[in-house]
Amino acid sequence: MVEKQDIIKGLKQIGLKANDIVLVHSAMRTFGPINDGARTVVAALREILAENGTLVVPTFTFKHEAKKDPIIDPTKDLSEMGIITETVRNLPGAQRSITYRHSVAAIGPEASVITEVDPELCVFDLDSSFGKMLELNSKVLILGMTYQTSTSHHFAEYICQVPYRHTLPVLARIQQPDGSLVRQEMTDYQPLPSKDGKYYGREPDFNRLGKMLEERGLVGITAIGNAIVRLFRMQDLIELAKVEARKDYNIFRARQSGKKTLLKDGQIVLSPVLQDGAGRPVRYEWDVVDPEGIFSSARQKSIE
């Protein structure tokens, strides 16, 4: 059974500390059983960050892609990024950005800086949420997953202006606190259609840059329960990506052979087939000590 103090000890060991600003990607069930579940993980994070730290989570909503005239409701749209993110979103005092798909929720002194951004901007614009996190020297924490889940790598693609992705305008309606709807122009960031119809033309391999960061000693790595966890500075990723993308913009993608990068810590397993909000099948890469130790959400709920 993973306890709060186990999480605190592990995260401090890899460099998370008071006053940090941290963006957290997570797969709850990779930890194994946790007493009181996601609430314990969030409480541990907030205890480490203390009152002057800021906790940020992705609260993405792909369901809007499935509708011709989507209504974005920042207060009611559920996060599609797991129970830890939904727990943070619902904390008293948490704030959420308004974007087409890639909203974030944050709590702490810098929450308003990160979330109160122009909804017309691409989320990866330097004046939008990821740009603000970069400016604030934020860290990225990955709990039980690989770099494939790192949205900061998409931010790096945007910064490096890779030719296989582009911005495109979208229209949506924003639900206001008074119940009214306001039409809003927004900007999305997506892969260009490829000739063979495959995502990107070549599959993404964000583990390539992740492994490079690790080889340079720029990633803190440990195991908490059954989950492999990683911590790195967003700035370190962006700076490395800019250097490597000048040599080869395909640094974010799998090699032409199709072979993907392996990481030295943990065992990488694919999640069960899930569906995103737009009804598309998705599978995530989980990084764990023991694949047999992955805990079902039903079993977790039974101990809470």
C-alpha positions in Angstrom: 0.0 0.0 0.0 1.5 3.4 -1.1 1.1 6.0 1.6 1.4 9.8 1.4 4.8 9.9 3.0 6.1 7.4 0.4 5.0 9.8 -2.3 6.6 12.8 -0.5 9.8 11.0 0.0 10.1 9.9 -3.6 9.3 13.2 -5.1 11.7 15.1 -2.9 14.4 12.6 -3.8 14.2 13.5 -7.5 14.2 17.2 -6.8 10.6 18.5 -6.3 10.7 21.2 -3.6 8.8 24.0 -2.0 7.9 27.0 -4.2 8.3 25.0 -7.4 5.8 25.4 -10.3 5.2 21.9 -11.7 3.1 20.4 -14.5 2.0 16.9 -13.7 1.2 14.1 -16.1 -0.1 11.0 -14.4 -1.5 7.4 -14.6 -3.1 6.7 -11.3 -3.2 2.9 -11.5 0.5 2.5 -12.2 1.3 3.2 -8.5 -0.5 0.1 -7.2 -2.9 0.5 -4.3 -2.8 4.0 -2.7 -4.6 4.7 0.6 -7.3 7.3 -0.4 -6.3 7.3 -4.0 -5.8 10.5 -6.0 -6.6 12.7 -3.0 -3.4 11.3 -1.4 -1.3 12.0 -4.5 -2.6 15.6 -4.7 -2.2 16.2 -1.0 1.5 15.0 -1.2 2.2 17.3 -4.1 0.7 20.3 -2.4 2.5 19.5 0.9 5.9 19.5 -0.9 5.1 22.7 -3.0 3.9 24.5 0.1 1.9 27.7 0.0 4.2 29.4 -2.5 4.3 26.6 -5.0 1.9 26.1 -7.9 0.5 22.8 -9.1 -0.6 22.5 -12.7 -2.3 19.6 -14.5 -3.6 19.1 -18.0 -7.4 19.1 -18.2 -7.7 18.4 -21.9 -11.1 17.9 -23.5 -11.0 16.2 -26.9 -14.7 15.8 -26.9 -15.0 19.3 -28.5 -13.4 17.9 -31.7 -16.4 15.6 -32.3 -18.9 18.5 -32.5 -19.4 21.0 -35.3 -20.3 23.8 -32.9 -18.7 22.9 -29.6 -19.6 24.6 -26.3 -16.7 24.9 -23.9 -17.7 25.1 -20.3 -14.6 25.6 -18.2 -16.4 24.9 -14.9 -18.1 21.7 -15.9 -16.1 20.1 -18.7 -14.5 17.0 -17.2 -10.8 16.5 -17.7 -10.0 13.5 -19.9 -6.5 13.1 -18.4 -7.3 11.0 -15.4 -8.5 11.1 -11.9 -5.5 13.0 -10.5 -6.1 15.9 -12.9 -9.9 15.9 -12.2 -9.1 16.0 -8.5 -7.0 19.1 -8.9 -9.5 20.7 -11.2 -12.1 20.4 -8.5 -10.0 21.8 -5.6 -11.4 25.0 -4.0 -9.5 27.9 -5.5 -8.3 26.0 -8.6 -8.4 28.0 -11.9 -8.7 26.7 -15.4 -7.6 28.1 -18.8 -10.0 28.4 -21.7 -8.8 26.6 -24.8 -10.2 24.5 -27.6 -8.7 21.2 -26.4 -5.6 21.8 -24.2 -6.8 23.5 -21.1 -4.8 23.3 -17.8 -6.0 23.7 -14.2 -3.7 25.2 -11.6 -3.7 26.1 -8.0 -1.2 28.3 -6.2 0.2 31.8 -6.5 1.0 31.6 -10.2 -2.3 29.9 -11.2 -3.8 33.1 -12.6 -0.7 33.9 -14.6 -0.8 30.4 -16.2 -4.6 30.2 -16.8 -5.8 33.7 -17.5 -4.5 33.9 -21.0 -6.1 35.0 -24.3 -8.3 32.1 -25.5 -7.7 33.1 -29.1 -4.0 32.1 -28.8 -2.7 28.7 -29.4 -2.0 27.1 -26.0 1.7 26.8 -27.0 2.1 30.5 -27.8 4.7 32.2 -25.6 1.9 34.4 -24.3 -0.4 31.4 -23.5 -0.2 28.8 -20.8 2.8 26.8 -21.9 4.7 30.0 -22.6 3.9 31.3 -19.2 5.1 28.0 -17.6 8.3 28.2 -19.5 8.9 31.8 -18.4 8.3 30.8 -14.8 10.9 28.0 -15.0 8.4 25.3 -14.4 9.2 21.6 -13.9 7.5 18.7 -15.6 6.6 15.6 -13.5 5.6 12.4 -15.1 4.0 9.8 -12.8 4.0 6.2 -14.1 4.1 7.2 -17.8 6.8 7.7 -20.5 7.7 10.9 -22.3 5.1 10.0 -24.9 2.5 11.7 -22.7 4.6 14.9 -22.3 2.6 17.8 -23.8 5.7 19.9 -23.3 7.2 18.0 -26.2 4.4 19.3 -28.4 5.2 22.8 -27.1 8.8 22.1 -28.2 7.6 21.1 -31.6 5.7 24.4 -31.8 8.8 26.4 -30.7 10.9 24.5 -33.3 8.3 25.1 -36.0 8.4 21.5 -37.2 6.9 21.3 -40.8 4.6 18.4 -40.1 2.3 20.3 -37.7 0.4 23.5 -38.1 -2.0 25.9 -36.4 -5.5 26.3 -37.6 -8.4 28.5 -36.6 -11.5 27.0 -34.9 -14.7 28.5 -33.7 -16.4 27.6 -30.4 -18.9 29.0 -27.9 -17.8 29.6 -24.4 -20.2 29.1 -21.5 -20.2 32.2 -19.3 -20.8 32.1 -15.5 -24.2 33.8 -16.1 -25.3 31.1 -18.4 -24.8 33.0 -21.7 -22.8 31.7 -24.6 -20.1 33.8 -26.3 -18.7 33.0 -29.7 -14.9 32.7 -29.6 -12.2 32.4 -32.3 -9.6 30.0 -31.1 -6.4 28.4 -32.4 -5.6 24.6 -32.4 -2.3 22.9 -33.2 -2.5 19.6 -35.1 -0.5 17.3 -37.4 -0.7 18.1 -41.1 -2.6 15.4 -43.0 0.0 12.8 -44.3 -0.1 11.0 -47.6 -0.5 7.6 -46.0 -3.1 8.8 -43.5 -0.9 7.9 -40.5 -0.6 10.3 -37.6 2.3 12.6 -38.4 3.2 10.4 -41.3 5.6 8.8 -38.8 4.7 7.9 -35.2 5.8 10.3 -32.5 8.7 9.2 -30.3 9.1 11.7 -27.5 11.3 9.2 -25.6 14.2 10.1 -28.0 14.6 13.6 -26.4 13.7 12.2 -23.0 16.5 9.7 -23.2 18.9 12.5 -24.2 17.9 14.5 -21.2 18.5 11.5 -19.0 21.9 10.9 -20.5 22.8 14.5 -19.7 21.8 14.0 -16.0 18.8 16.4 -16.4 16.1 14.1 -15.2 15.4 12.9 -11.7 14.1 9.3 -11.7 12.8 7.0 -9.0 10.1 4.5 -8.3 7.1 5.3 -6.1 5.2 2.1 -5.4 5.0 0.4 -8.8 5.3 3.7 -10.8 8.5 5.0 -12.4 8.4 8.8 -12.0 10.5 11.5 -13.7 11.1 15.2 -13.1 12.8 17.6 -15.4 12.9 21.4 -16.1 10.7 22.5 -19.1 13.5 24.9 -20.0 16.0 22.0 -20.3 13.7 20.2 -22.7 13.1 23.2 -24.9 16.8 24.2 -25.1 17.8 20.6 -26.1 14.9 20.4 -28.6 16.0 23.6 -30.3 19.6 22.3 -30.7 18.6 18.8 -31.9 15.8 20.1 -34.2 18.3 22.3 -36.1 20.1 19.1 -37.0 17.0 17.1 -37.7 13.4 18.2 -37.1 12.4 14.6 -37.0 13.9 14.3 -33.5 10.4 14.2 -32.1 9.4 11.2 -34.3 10.2 7.6 -34.6 13.2 6.7 -36.8 12.4 5.7 -40.4 12.9 2.1 -39.4 9.9 2.5 -37.1 12.0 1.5 -34.1 11.1 3.5 -31.0 13.4 4.6 -28.2 13.6 2.4 -25.1 14.2 3.8 -21.7 16.5 2.2 -19.2 14.3 2.5 -16.1 11.2 0.4 -15.6 9.2 -1.7 -18.0 7.1 0.0 -20.7 3.6 -1.5 -21.2 0.6 -0.3 -23.2 -2.6 0.6 -21.4 -5.8 -1.1 -22.3 -7.6 0.4 -25.3 -9.4 3.5 -24.1 -11.5 6.1 -25.8 -10.9 9.8 -25.8 -13.8 12.3 -25.6 -14.1 12.3 -29.4 -14.6 8.5 -29.4 -11.2 7.6 -30.8 -9.3 4.6 -29.5 -6.2 5.5 -27.6 -3.4 3.6 -25.7 -0.9 5.2 -23.4 2.6 4.1 -22.5 2.9 3.3 -18.8 6.3 2.8 -17.2 6.3 0.6 -14.2 8.5 -1.6 -12.0 6.3 -4.7 -12.6 3.5 -5.0 -15.1 1.7 -7.4 -12.8 1.5 -4.6 -10.2 -0.7 -2.3 -12.3 -3.8 -1.7 -10.2 -7.3 -1.6 -11.6 -9.4 1.5 -10.9 -12.2 -0.8 -9.5 -9.9 -2.3 -6.9 -8.5 1.1 -6.1 -12.0 2.5 -5.5 -12.7 -0.4 -3.1 -10.0 0.7 -0.7 -10.8 4.3 -0.6 
